[in-house]
Each structure stands twice: as structure tokens, then as C-alpha cells.
Amino acid sequence: MDYESTLIDPDGEEYPYSESLDGDAYYYKISIVYGDRDGELQVMNEGVHIVFDDGEWMDFRVPPPERLFPDQRSLTSDDLLRLLRLLASDKVATESYSRSDMSEFYRKYRNNTDSQ
């Protein structure tokens, strides 16, 4: 994936990222390493998850960004770095899904939308 910008945390760690803004919705893709695994953190108004390079998926059980950063149409670099620090906390619950789980979720979603 091509990234347009780079976040740099106070320790000098760099995180390439891109953003997409559409009215009141935002979508950020941030290249990260989480638990020694390469992946892409995806940040949307409604939630945050990682899609790992092997196709596995991890949801974070944190308040959605729209509640963490209320009344914002986009997030600043500082907001994104704050979110990264929160997600790195040991106190954050996660739920993981295998590649086959995600394929099955998508198949069910497609069947539901095709039948409507």
C-alpha cells in the first residue's frame, strides 16, 4: 500500500499512513508492527482494527474514535499518536479473527445483501 504521510512519535518511531475524508467520515490506514506482526491499523469513526499481512484481523475494544475525539471531522497527527499509545496499553481488550473467520463473515454479509 502507498502511504501519503508519516506519523513520528516522540521516540522517533515512524508510522507511514494515509487518510480518506468524506463529509463527516474519516478513514486512516497506518502501517504498524503489533506483537512482532506486520499489519495495517484501520481507524474509522466507528472503530479501530488491524488487518495483519496474513489476513487475520484484530478488533480493539475501546471507545470508537468518534467518542474519543468528539465533533471532529478528521484526526490530527497528535490524535492518531494518542490512539496508538492507547492501543499499545496492556489494559485494552482485543478480539482476533482468523482469515477463514473473516471470509465466512464476508460470505454471510454478501448473502444477506444479495437477498434484499
Residue pairs with C-beta under 8 A, 6 or more apart in sequence:
1 18
1 29
1 31
1 40
2 18
3 16
3 17
3 18
3 29
3 31
4 17
4 18
4 19
5 16
5 17
5 18
5 19
6 14
6 15
6 16
6 17
7 14
7 15
7 17
7 30
7 77
7 80
7 81
7 84
8 14
8 15
9 15
9 81
9 84
15 30
15 31
15 32
15 80
15 84
16 30
16 31
17 28
17 29
17 30
17 31
17 80
18 28
18 29
19 26
19 27
19 28
19 29
19 74
19 75
20 26
20 27
20 28
21 27
21 73
21 74
23 73
24 45
24 73
25 44
25 45
26 43
26 44
26 45
26 65
26 73
26 74
26 75
27 42
27 43
27 44
28 41
28 42
28 43
28 44
28 75
28 80
29 40
29 41
29 42
29 43
30 40
30 41
30 42
30 43
30 80
30 84
31 38
31 40
31 41
32 38
32 39
32 40
32 41
32 50
32 84
33 39
34 41
34 50
34 52
34 58
37 52
37 53
37 54
38 52
38 53
39 50
39 51
39 52
39 53
39 58
40 50
40 51
41 48
41 49
41 50
41 84
41 87
42 48
42 49
42 50
42 51
43 65
43 75
43 80
43 83
44 65
45 64
45 65
45 66
46 64
46 65
46 66
47 59
47 60
47 64
47 65
48 59
48 60
48 62
48 64
48 65
48 83
48 87
49 57
49 58
49 59
49 60
50 57
50 58
50 60
51 57
52 58
54 99
55 98
55 99
55 102
56 96
56 97
56 98
56 99
56 102
57 96
57 97
57 101
57 102
58 94
58 95
58 96
58 97
59 94
59 95
59 96
59 97
60 87
60 92
60 93
60 94
61 92
61 93
61 94
61 95
62 68
62 86
62 87
62 92
65 75
65 79
65 83
68 83
68 86
69 75
69 79
72 79
75 83
86 92
97 105
